[in-house]
Structures are given as structure tokens and as C-alpha cells.
């Protein structure tokens, strides 16, 4: 059995649910809805030294994590909209590690990404709350992983994703 590092996976690895009920979906949406406030509270408690620190050796800094959440959740929103407006589109992958090395990710003001995440999550949540049951079954193809993902599966993944990176920031905050 694989031993997980609580520094890397403070909330555990994502476990893809076999089935997503309406209650589970509501819970995932609530987690996305509250993420901006929870993230802001933690990120703003970090000092400059902590923002430049990583949760593990050779890991992203706290600053890079905040910017990564903005980048990643932006991509998620676009992918969901593509799945809603096209028949099983093939989405465009991106190299999150390369993105994290750009100056905006390495040294940019976290307030910009925190504001972006807040606005983006208003749009994400409004979109998700407007969907019918059938909409959550719509899919897209991720060419890098050769997988087909439903909006339900993406919702579960990104509810975990935000909490996962928030947990890493909390590791840095509590060091």
C-alpha cells in the first residue's frame, strides 16, 4: 500500500467517485463556492518568507500555488463551457509546471490571482447551479491522458483540487 506524504497530499489523493448523487454534486459546488474566501483567509495570513516557501523540497512556493489555482480553475471553467457547447470536444492541455515558471507565477502579486479566483468562482458556481442533470453527463476528451471526463467528474476533481492546494498552503502557514 502506498504511503502518502501529508505535506504533499494534506487531504489525501483524489478518489474519483463511481457515482455522483445530487447531494454530492451540491457539496462539490459548495466547496467551489467557498474556496475563494477560504483561500484568501489562508493566503493573506502568509508572510513574504512563507509566500516564497514550499510545502516540500522542489515543490511550488505558496505564491506559485495561489497563481496555479487561478490558472487551473480558469482552464477548468473553459473546459466545462466547451463540453456544454460542443459534442465531446477534445480540450487543450497545458503544462502547469511551465506556467508556474512565468514571472506572474513566480513573483506576481497574489492579490491579483485571489481577485481572479473570486470572480471566476462566481461564474463557475453560477454556471454549475444553472445546469440540468443531463448537463452534468456531458463530456470532454483530455488528449494527454486519453480520458473522457464528464462535468460531474470534473466537478468532483476540482472541488478536491482547490482543497488540496489550500491544504498545502496551510502546511506552509503552520511550519
C-alpha angles and dihedrals in degrees: 000000000000116000112220122214109233087213092060098032105025091166096032129255121308112269112202108226117234089218132016116210125200089256092052090048090051090051093049091050090049090053090052090046094054097038096090093056094043091046093047092051092052098039094049090052090061117097123218093267091052092047087058092047129092130223088229141010110290091003128129118281120246088256091054091048092055091049091044091056089055092048095044098045090047088056091047092053092050091047092051091050090049090051090050095050104034134048107257096322123199105238128215114254121214133201103245092190092055090046090053090057095061115105092251089058098040101042109003123126108269090214089073092056092041089055090045092050091049093051093040093051091052087058095042093050093044090052094046093047090052095056127105123226090261093054091062089060093059113112147203132198122239105208096197093058097027090231136137113218129191122218086248090058092045090050091053092046096050094044085057093040095058093046091045094057092040087057090053090052089051089053089056092045092052097045 
